[in-house]
Amino acid sequence: MTHPITNNPELSVVIPCLNEAKTLPSVLARAQEALDRYGYSHEIVVADNGSSDSSPELARNLGARVIHVSQRGYGSALLAGIEAAVGRIIVIGDSPQDMIPLPRAVHYLYAHKGVSFRECESTYRIRDLRDVLREL
């Protein structure tokens, strides 16, 4: 598995997390597989919301950048993950199924900038991968 992770990634995948040690390996593996297939420079950001299991260590060992989010709640984890992401394109997903169409969604984004996306300081952000899939 290659990891074209750079300091200036084109794409950030943000994954909110709370006690996801059982599912995190498959989510990260699917995201990494999708990103590797198309060679996107990228980062995977896991926004950990106070996990009491091994989720943060597991994510770090699997190549993700982990940020710790002290304010509880799914929304807080999402917002903190988006704030921490440095990619020009930010995609949010939290299940293995979200990661399957990732390459197709990113290709769509490049072809249709502005359609279903919010422009924010020249950055195109996808609030949820399902928003993109509705357009496909």
C-alpha positions in Angstrom: 0.0 0.0 0.0 1.5 3.3 -1.0 0.9 6.5 1.0 1.2 9.7 -1.1 0.7 11.8 2.0 2.3 15.2 1.8 2.4 18.4 3.8 0.2 20.1 1.1 -2.3 17.4 0.3 -4.8 17.9 -2.5 -7.4 15.9 -0.5 -8.3 15.5 3.1 -10.5 12.8 4.3 -12.0 13.6 7.7 -13.3 10.7 9.9 -15.1 11.6 13.1 -14.5 8.9 15.7 -15.7 7.7 19.1 -14.8 4.2 20.2 -14.5 2.9 16.7 -11.6 0.4 17.2 -13.7 -2.4 15.6 -14.7 -0.5 12.4 -11.8 2.0 12.0 -9.4 -0.5 10.3 -11.9 -1.2 7.5 -12.8 2.5 7.1 -9.1 3.5 6.9 -8.2 0.6 4.6 -11.0 1.5 2.2 -10.1 5.1 2.2 -6.5 4.4 1.7 -7.2 1.9 -1.1 -9.4 4.5 -2.9 -6.8 7.2 -2.6 -3.9 5.0 -3.6 -5.8 3.8 -6.7 -5.8 7.3 -8.1 -2.6 8.6 -6.6 -4.1 11.7 -4.9 -1.8 13.5 -2.5 -3.8 13.3 0.7 -4.1 13.1 4.4 -6.6 11.2 6.5 -7.6 13.0 9.7 -9.3 11.1 12.4 -11.1 13.5 14.8 -11.3 11.5 18.0 -14.0 12.6 20.4 -12.7 11.0 23.6 -12.5 7.4 22.8 -11.9 5.1 25.7 -10.8 2.2 23.4 -7.7 1.9 21.3 -9.1 4.0 18.4 -6.6 6.9 18.5 -3.6 4.6 18.6 -5.0 2.3 16.0 -5.7 5.2 13.6 -2.2 6.6 14.1 -0.6 3.2 13.5 -2.7 2.9 10.3 -1.3 6.1 9.0 -4.0 8.7 9.9 -3.3 12.0 11.6 -5.3 12.0 14.9 -6.6 15.1 16.5 -8.2 15.0 19.9 -11.5 16.8 20.2 -12.5 17.6 23.8 -16.0 19.0 23.2 -18.2 16.0 23.0 -20.6 15.3 20.1 -20.5 14.2 16.5 -20.9 17.7 15.2 -17.9 18.9 17.3 -15.8 16.1 16.0 -16.7 17.0 12.4 -16.1 20.7 12.8 -12.7 20.1 14.5 -11.7 17.6 11.8 -12.6 20.1 9.1 -10.7 22.9 10.8 -7.6 20.6 11.2 -7.7 19.4 7.6 -5.3 21.1 5.2 -6.3 19.6 1.9 -7.8 21.8 -0.9 -10.7 19.3 -1.0 -12.2 17.9 2.2 -14.4 14.8 2.2 -16.1 13.5 5.3 -17.0 9.8 5.7 -17.4 7.6 8.7 -18.3 4.2 7.4 -16.6 1.7 5.1 -19.4 2.2 2.6 -18.7 5.9 2.5 -15.2 5.2 1.2 -16.1 2.9 -1.7 -17.3 5.7 -4.1 -14.5 8.1 -2.9 -12.5 8.2 -6.2 -15.6 8.6 -8.3 -16.8 11.4 -6.0 -13.5 13.3 -6.2 -13.4 13.0 -10.0 -17.0 14.4 -10.1 -15.8 17.3 -7.8 -13.0 18.2 -10.2 -15.4 18.1 -13.2 -18.2 20.1 -11.5 -16.7 22.5 -9.1 -19.4 24.4 -7.4 -22.2 22.0 -8.0 -23.5 20.8 -4.6 -20.4 22.3 -2.9 -19.8 25.4 -0.9 -16.9 27.5 -2.0 -14.9 28.8 1.0 -11.8 30.8 0.4 -11.1 29.0 -2.9 -11.5 25.6 -1.1 -14.3 23.3 -2.2 -15.6 21.4 0.8 -18.0 18.4 0.8 -20.1 18.3 3.9 -21.0 14.7 3.4 -20.0 12.2 0.7 -23.7 11.4 0.3 -24.2 14.9 -1.1 -22.0 14.1 -4.0 -23.5 10.7 -4.6 -26.9 12.3 -5.0 -25.6 14.3 -7.9 -24.0 11.2 -9.6 
